[in-house]
Amino acid sequence: MTVAQDVLDTVSAMKVERARFEPVWAQVAERMDPYGAAMEGRMGDMSRIFGARPLLLPDMFAAVFTSLLMPRGTFWHALSPLDEGLRENGQVKAWAAKMTRLLFRYRYAPLSGFAGLPRRMGRSLALYGAQCLLVKEEMAGEEGGKPLPPILYEFVPINQVCLARNHRGQYDRAAREHEMTARQMAQAYGEAALPPAVRDALNRSGEQERCFTVVHLVQPASGAKAGHAFESLHVERDSRTMLKRSGFHEFPFIASVMNEVPDSAYGWGPAMSALPDVKQYYAMARTTTRAMEKAVDPPMGIRGKLERRINLNAGAFNPDLIDEQGRPKFAPLQSGAQPVLGLEGMERKSAEIGASFSENLWQVLANKPGMTAYEAAIRAQEKGDLIGPPFAPQEEMLGLLVERELAILERKARYGEIRLPERPPVLEGQPVTLEFTSPMARLRKAGETTGLYRALEFVQAAGQMDAKVPRMIDWDKAARMVADNEGVPADLIVPAEELSRQMRDEEAERQQQAQMMLMQQMAAQQPGAVPETGPALEMP
């Protein structure tokens, strides 16, 4: 058996697990994501959609996902040493701040492909319960005459990838099956690696955009590719041709799920839960629309036979439609339907669909004007308690993403391709961890701030009766905790040792000034003392 055939057999086995979810994904796609996912070739089919409400909720979810976890224009994470004793070190904090800025600069570079990823990730989680992106290490390439950033990102639609976990529940195998044109395959793999059918299409006029299926399998290395933890195999499916064989130091597919399914690599999303309600909503919308049309433009009943259609336009003439007694020969047929009942039912069903997407929790995010600092802290704590749990797997995913990014940058720095801030000597050999500073992280820390506000209210009241009570609070640490919880950049906060040094210098200066003043007073009190004056002027 060839290696290419072994790859295709492995992918076929991985598809068995994904097949459990594909029927639900297809129904979600054709009712809530007609242009976002090509499920069963029905992309763009609007025949089963009878209202915009189910189409808008995934976009709203994606907006909340982005704003809470990865808002552009802000540093939604920071770096810090794992050793608690080094976190307040001034050199370490300065290095961590520089590394964080550099990482964000590379991540949001124009050609990196990251800027549009958060929204697509949020939509995929909302609709299909899982998302996946590919983080690639760029090998000093160019595009359009411009150098590419060291890290490239690519969103992978969930219907293109098969995922598998290891015994610890971590993703360690992924197979992507997608279409590429002959021109794209030549750009990606080189013309010499292409099978004859692809080369023929590439060299034939009008055939360069012909599509072929490429399978990309990444799995733990079996020792054949030394120096890499994962092997990477690219195969053209129809010809079973090996296009490329390489490896990765870290697992490049970064995936996560919204709601975990036991013993599965895939998850369950809000749209999948709302699917029965969405079907009912569309059925009610269709029925209610018909009822409203009948109420506004009812069918007509007539006596006898008419040789022509009744003209119901304004100002129209209809001869012979009134008998000798002045009675009309036609009358509207009222079915007795009450469209208002259908509208009320649709409103209730719409609320149930919104509940599946946690719409009531997103409304908690709205701030109320005129709140005190304590009220704002209480409200923030409530937000974190309600919204936090569904986003826990996404923060774990972002942690793996940053680990992969840092590893790529450090390798490129060792090869001399880029320059990184020099690590402080105290940080050599020390592991660096990720600290989230996103709005979601601040909401999660709001409980600490709320507890502090409560304690300060008590201290303020008790301090009026006992002056030593306020001394129980370490005000410097309290201020640092609030600043950290509110996401103040670490390099804007004066390190503790630097603040202590400044206070020591100020205290020493005050003591020196007090000593000089005391000496001057003692000198002035001595009998016959002459006040000290400046140097005498020479007379000409």
PAGUPA-971628 format. One record per residue (C-alpha): x, y, z. Coordinates in steps of 0.05 Angstrom, whole numbers, plus 5000, padded with zeros to 4 digits. Layout:
BEGIN
XYZ
...
END
This chain:
BEGIN
500050005000
502850684981
503351265030
498151654989
493151084994
494451025068
492851775075
486251685038
484451085081
485851465145
481552045122
475851565104
476151275174
475951975204
469752155164
465751635202
465652065265
463952705227
458252355190
454252365255
453853135251
453553255176
445853165169
444653685222
449854145192
446454095125
439754285154
442754875192
446355115129
440355125084
435955475136
440755945171
447255985130
445455945056
451556335032
456556145085
457355395076
456654965013
452954385043
450453864993
451254364936
445554814959
449755444970
445556064962
438855694961
433756134996
427655694981
426955465054
427956145087
421756555105
424657085151
431157445167
431057335242
434656655241
439756935192
441557525237
442657155302
449156805281
451957485260
450057775327
453257185363
459657285322
459758025340
459157855414
464457315407
469257805375
467958375422
468757955485
474757525466
478657855409
476658575400
480958895346
484659515367
485959265438
491058795469
486458225488
492057825521
498857945553
504957535569
507857425638
512656925672
509856325706
514056475767
510056945812
516457255839
518357525771
511757835752
513258495785
520358525759
521159165718
525558855664
520958265656
514758705650
518159135598
520258525558
513258225562
510058875539
514758915479
513458195460
505958285465
506058885420
510458535370
505957925369
499758345356
503458725301
505158085265
498257785278
494458375249
499258505191
495458645126
497557985092
497157525152
489757365142
487857425216
483558045216
477257705189
478157055228
474657225294
468057365260
468356725219
470356325280
464456605319
459556455262
462155735256
461355625331
454255915330
452055515270
455854855273
458454825344
465754785323
471055205287
478055085260
483655515234
490455345205
496555725231
502355675182
509555865188
511456285127
518156125095
520556815074
515656885016
512657484980
505857654952
504858224904
511958454914
510958524989
514258075041
509457625078
509157645154
512357055192
505556765210
499756645163
492656465184
487256105145
480155955166
478055235152
470555115142
468254565188
465354165130
472354115100
476053835160
475953185200
478553235271
480952735322
483352785395
488752415433
487852055500
488352725537
482753035497
487253485456
486753545380
492753195349
490152965281
486553345226
484953195153
482753745107
479453565041
478154154995
478354374922
484054754890
484754994819
490454754775
493555444780
493155444856
496254754860
502054974817
503155574862
502755144925
506654524905
510454684842
508854424772
513653844778
509753534836
503053544800
499852924770
499052904694
491653094694
493153724734
499153914690
494953824628
489554284655
494954784676
497954814606
491354804568
487955464553
481555574593
483054984640
487455324692
481555454738
479154724735
478454444806
481653834836
480853534905
486853584952
487253205018
491853475073
493053025132
496953245195
498252725248
503452545301
510052375267
511951645267
519351775263
519851825188
520452585192
525852725243
525653375280
518153485274
512753275323
507553225268
507952995196
504353355140
501952975078
498653295016
495252814967
491352934902
485352484913
483452244844
490452054821
492951854891
499152284879
503452524937
504153274926
508253464987
510953145050
513553565107
512453675181
510454155237
513754275305
506854425335
499954215315
497854745264
490254645265
487255045323
480154805336
474854885390
467654715403
461855115434
458454555473
462453915479
459453245458
462252675500
467352245465
467252675403
471853165369
465953595348
460854005387
453854275389
452254985371
446355455386
443655395315
443554635321
439454705385
434855215354
433654825290
426754545310
424455235330
427255535266
423255025224
416955205263
418355955256
418955895181
412555485176
408855985219
411756565178
409356245113
402356095141
401556775173
403657125110
398356745071
393156915122
394957655120
394557645044
387557325047
385257835098
387758425058
386158144989
380857605000
378157144946
371557324914
365156924910
360457054851
353356874829
353056534762
358556534712
362657134692
365657194624
371457614650
375557714713
373358234763
377658854759
378959074831
383559654813
381760344839
376960704791
375760084748
369059954714
365759264720
359259224679
353758734696
356358604768
350158904801
343158604794
336558964785
335659044860
342459384866
345758804899
352858614878
353657954843
360157814881
362557844953
369157734989
370057055021
372357165093
375756555122
375456815194
383056745201
386357205251
393457375228
394757715294
394957035327
400156805278
404257425291
403957305366
406056585356
411856805313
414057295366
414156755419
417856285373
422856835356
424156925431
425456175438
430456195380
433856795412
434356415478
438155855442
443256375421
443456655493
440557315468
437957475537
445057425563
447757895510
442658415532
445958405600
451958715567
448259365556
450559885607
445660325644
447361065651
448061365719
450760745754
455560825812
462360475810
459659945858
453459825816
457759775753
462159255788
456158845810
453358855740
460058655711
460458075759
453557845737
455757885664
461857455678
457856935717
452556865662
456756925599
463356615621
462155865619
460755795544
467056175528
471855765571
473655275514
474955875468
480156165516
483555485519
483755495443
486756195442
492055955491
494255415441
494155935386
498856395423
503555815441
504055645367
505256365348
510756465400
514255825379
514356055306
517156735324
522556435369
524755955314
525156515263
529156935312
534056355320
534756315245
536057055240
529757205199
526757685250
529058035313
525657955381
526558365445
532258085485
530057665544
532357925612
537557475645
532757315703
527857035652
532556545619
529855845625
523456085656
516855895623
512256455599
504756405606
498856755575
494457245613
487857455582
486158195585
480058155540
473258425561
471257715578
477257645624
475558305658
468358075669
470957435701
475357845749
469758315766
468157915829
474758115859
473358845845
466358785874
469158475938
474159035944
468759565937
464759225992
470859206037
472459936024
465360146042
466059776108
472960066121
470460766107
464760676156
468960346209
474560846201
470061396229
469861006295
476960726296
482461096259
486960486254
481960066213
483960366144
491060136158
488759426150
488359526074
494659506031
492460075986
498159965937
496159245925
488859435922
490259945868
494459445829
488958925832
483659415805
488359645750
489758925730
482358735731
480759335687
485859145636
490959705646
497359515606
502659255652
508059735626
503760325648
503960105721
510160285760
513459635785
513259515860
520859535868
521260175827
515860495869
519360275933
525960575908
522461225892
519361245960
526061105993
529461655953
523862145971
524361956045
531962026044
531262706011
526162936063
530762706119
536663066088
532663706081
530163646153
537263546178
539864146140
534264576168
535864336238
543264506230
541565196204
536965316264
542365086313
547565526279
542866126282
541766026357
549266046376
551766706408
555367146358
553566726300
553967076234
548966876182
552366516125
552666936062
555166835993
562366965971
565067675978
565568105917
572468355895
573069105895
576669415837
END
